Amino acid sequence: MFSHCPGARTFMEPIPEPIICPHCGREVEIFTTEQSMKCYYCGGLVTREKLPSCFDWCRFADICKAEIEASRRKKK
């Protein structure tokens, strides 16, 4: 049995993804928990495609998100 929802792994353990800035063409990293960021080279807005996750359809999503946020605060 799982100790947590396997679909929430991306949110519990975010990883950086390389994305090409559409403004300057340089590669920047956006964490899997982020939708957009300012390019650290040119300052332009860089966004990544929103991938579907269990948070989009699961009836326990609000509870799960709250537990993940509480866990992050506890670690700090």
C-alpha positions in Angstrom: 0.0 0.0 0.0 1.1 3.6 -0.6 1.9 6.0 2.2 0.6 8.8 0.0 -1.1 9.2 -3.3 1.3 8.2 -6.1 -0.1 10.9 -8.3 1.0 13.6 -5.9 4.7 12.6 -6.2 5.5 15.5 -8.6 4.1 18.0 -6.1 5.8 16.4 -3.1 9.2 16.1 -4.7 9.4 18.8 -7.4 12.2 18.5 -10.0 13.5 21.2 -12.4 12.6 20.9 -16.0 14.6 22.6 -18.8 12.5 25.0 -20.8 13.6 27.2 -23.7 12.8 30.9 -23.2 10.7 32.1 -26.1 12.2 35.5 -25.9 16.0 34.9 -25.9 16.3 31.2 -26.7 18.3 30.3 -23.6 17.5 27.3 -21.5 16.0 27.9 -18.0 14.7 25.6 -15.4 11.2 25.6 -14.1 10.3 23.3 -11.2 7.4 20.9 -11.8 5.3 22.8 -9.2 5.7 26.1 -11.1 3.7 27.1 -14.2 5.8 30.2 -15.1 8.8 32.2 -14.2 10.9 35.2 -15.3 13.8 34.2 -17.5 17.0 34.8 -15.5 18.8 35.9 -18.7 16.4 38.4 -20.3 13.5 38.8 -17.8 10.9 37.6 -20.2 8.0 35.4 -19.0 8.6 31.7 -19.6 5.7 29.3 -19.2 5.4 25.5 -19.4 2.5 23.5 -20.6 0.2 22.5 -17.8 0.1 18.7 -17.7 -3.0 17.0 -16.3 -2.6 15.6 -12.8 -4.7 13.9 -10.2 -5.3 17.3 -8.6 -7.5 18.1 -11.7 -10.0 15.2 -11.0 -9.5 13.6 -7.6 -12.2 14.2 -5.0 -9.5 14.3 -2.3 -7.3 16.9 -4.1 -8.0 19.7 -1.6 -7.1 17.5 1.3 -4.0 16.2 -0.4 -2.8 19.7 -1.3 -3.3 20.9 2.3 -1.2 17.9 3.6 1.6 18.6 1.1 1.7 22.3 2.1 1.7 21.4 5.8 4.5 18.9 5.3 6.6 21.6 3.4 6.1 24.1 6.2 7.0 21.5 8.8 10.3 20.7 7.0 11.3 24.4 7.0 
